Amino acid sequence: MTVIDPMIKPVAYIDGQAINILSPVDAIARVRGHLRSGRGFTFDTLNLDHLVKRRKDAAFRAAYARATFVSADGAPVAAMARKQAPSLRRTTGADLLRPLCGVAMHESVRVALFGSMQEVLADASVRLRAENPGLDIVFAQSPPFGFEPSSNQADAYGAQIAASGARLCFLCLGAPKQEIFADRMTRRYPEIGFVSVGAAVDYVVRRQIRAPHAAQMLGLEWLWRLCCDPKRLAWRYVECAALVAQILIERRPMNRGTP
């Protein structure tokens, strides 16, 4: 079973992974509280692809086990979690980036962006500052291709992030790199909060277009993404569908009354 912040009671468990964030509003309040008290954290957003990777990758699984905050990102994960916590709502990296930049602005917290592509980070920085006048983005860096989150190079980037004075760092490296990097760095720099947001900066600059709101509400964002990038995502979604079936089969005895 996973071990996350004991002060925050899990609301659901999916495939052994604890979820302790109920909604975007809950997420923003939790992060604001940590920033005000000077406590660092890691924030992971759980989707089916992460569950697949979590079963295969021990380092990824360990990073999730130590995460301070875990939300339900993908619609199927949220649907399964609502069986245990009916009020739970999806909370994705894309849901968090802009609101948390607003929190950082109001709390005078310096911000770092790490991952993606340099031109994307530059454009995103301009837009996020325009949306949040006074937002202090003190670090924006894209690592080279082949970046490894447990390498000496990763440690050097972590040192640069800490030296910049940033206390809130958005990671745009994709899974499992961003979660493993966050887990490694928060143990070295416990005053910094690391939020894994994936492609959120790409949505800010419209390098990628997020699914229409109606598709999101219907839980069909995955279908939108599949249509946009079928070669990359088709096999991933086959693995995800197989895992959902496996989880439901494994949970069936419990649903019939087995404790």
Residue pairs with C-beta under 8 A, 6 or more apart in sequence:
1 13
1 16
1 18
2 13
2 16
2 17
2 18
2 64
2 65
3 65
3 66
4 10
4 18
4 20
4 65
4 66
4 67
4 68
4 69
4 70
5 20
5 41
5 68
5 69
8 20
8 30
8 68
8 69
9 20
10 18
10 19
10 20
11 19
11 20
11 21
11 22
11 81
11 84
11 85
11 88
12 18
12 19
12 72
12 80
12 81
12 82
12 83
12 84
12 85
12 88
13 19
13 84
14 46
14 51
14 72
14 77
14 80
14 81
14 247
15 51
15 54
15 55
15 243
15 247
17 46
17 51
17 54
17 64
17 65
17 70
18 70
19 46
19 70
19 71
19 72
19 77
19 81
19 85
19 88
20 69
20 70
21 27
21 30
21 69
21 70
21 71
21 72
21 91
22 85
22 87
22 88
22 89
23 87
23 88
23 89
23 91
24 89
24 91
24 95
24 96
24 99
26 91
27 43
27 69
27 71
27 91
27 95
27 96
28 96
28 99
28 100
28 103
30 69
31 41
31 43
31 69
31 100
31 103
31 168
31 193
31 195
32 103
32 107
34 40
34 41
34 68
34 193
35 103
35 104
35 107
35 109
35 167
35 168
35 193
36 107
38 167
38 191
39 190
39 191
39 193
40 167
40 186
40 189
40 190
40 191
40 192
40 193
40 194
41 68
41 69
41 186
41 193
41 194
42 63
42 66
42 67
42 68
42 69
42 179
42 182
42 183
42 186
42 193
42 194
42 195
42 196
43 67
43 68
43 69
43 70
43 71
43 96
43 182
43 193
43 194
43 195
43 196
44 50
44 63
44 64
44 67
44 69
44 70
44 71
44 179
44 182
44 196
45 70
45 71
45 72
45 73
45 91
45 92
45 93
45 96
45 196
45 197
45 198
46 64
46 70
46 71
46 72
46 73
46 74
46 77
47 73
47 74
47 77
48 74
48 76
48 77
48 240
48 243
48 244
49 74
49 175
49 236
49 239
49 240
50 60
50 64
50 73
50 175
50 176
50 179
51 77
51 240
51 243
51 247
52 236
52 239
52 240
52 243
53 60
53 175
53 176
54 60
54 61
54 64
55 61
55 243
57 176
59 150
59 176
59 180
60 175
60 176
60 179
60 180
62 183
63 176
63 179
63 180
63 182
63 183
64 70
64 179
66 183
67 179
67 182
67 183
68 186
71 90
71 91
71 92
72 78
72 81
72 88
72 89
72 90
72 91
73 90
73 91
73 92
73 93
74 90
74 222
75 90
75 219
75 220
75 221
75 222
76 219
76 240
76 244
78 88
78 89
78 90
78 219
79 219
80 244
80 247
81 88
82 88
90 216
93 195
93 196
93 197
93 198
93 199
93 200
94 197
94 198
94 199
94 200
94 203
94 210
96 195
96 197
96 200
97 128
97 170
97 195
97 197
97 200
97 201
97 204
98 128
98 131
98 204
100 168
100 170
100 195
101 111
101 128
101 131
101 132
101 135
102 131
102 132
103 109
104 110
104 111
104 132
104 135
104 136
104 168
105 132
105 133
105 134
105 135
108 136
109 136
109 167
109 168
110 136
110 137
110 138
110 164
110 165
110 166
110 167
110 168
111 135
111 136
111 137
111 138
111 139
111 166
111 168
111 169
111 170
112 137
112 138
112 139
112 140
112 161
112 164
112 166
112 168
112 169
112 170
113 121
113 124
113 125
113 137
113 139
113 140
113 141
113 169
113 170
113 172
113 201
114 139
114 140
114 141
114 142
114 143
114 157
114 161
114 169
114 170
114 171
114 172
114 173
114 181
115 121
115 142
115 143
115 171
115 172
115 173
115 174
115 178
115 201
116 124
116 142
116 172
116 173
116 199
116 201
116 202
117 142
118 140
118 141
118 142
120 142
120 201
120 202
120 205
120 207
121 140
121 141
121 142
121 172
121 201
122 140
123 204
123 205
124 140
124 201
124 204
124 205
125 137
125 140
127 204
127 205
128 135
128 137
128 204
129 135
129 137
138 164
138 165
138 166
139 160
139 161
139 164
139 166
139 169
141 157
141 160
143 153
143 154
143 157
143 173
147 153
147 154
147 173
147 177
148 154
148 177
149 173
149 176
149 177
149 178
149 180
149 181
149 184
150 180
150 184
154 181
154 184
154 185
155 184
155 188
158 181
158 184
158 185
158 188
158 189
161 169
161 185
161 189
161 192
162 188
162 189
162 192
166 192
167 191
167 192
167 193
168 192
168 193
168 195
169 182
169 185
169 192
169 193
169 194
169 195
170 195
170 197
170 200
170 201
171 178
171 181
171 182
171 194
171 195
171 196
171 197
172 178
172 197
172 198
172 199
172 200
172 201
172 202
173 181
173 196
174 198
174 199
175 196
175 198
178 196
178 197
178 198
179 196
181 194
182 194
182 196
185 192
185 194
186 192
186 193
186 194
199 208
202 208
203 209
203 210
208 228
209 228
210 216
210 221
210 224
211 220
211 221
211 223
211 224
211 225
212 224
215 221
215 223
215 224
222 237
225 233
226 233
226 234
226 237
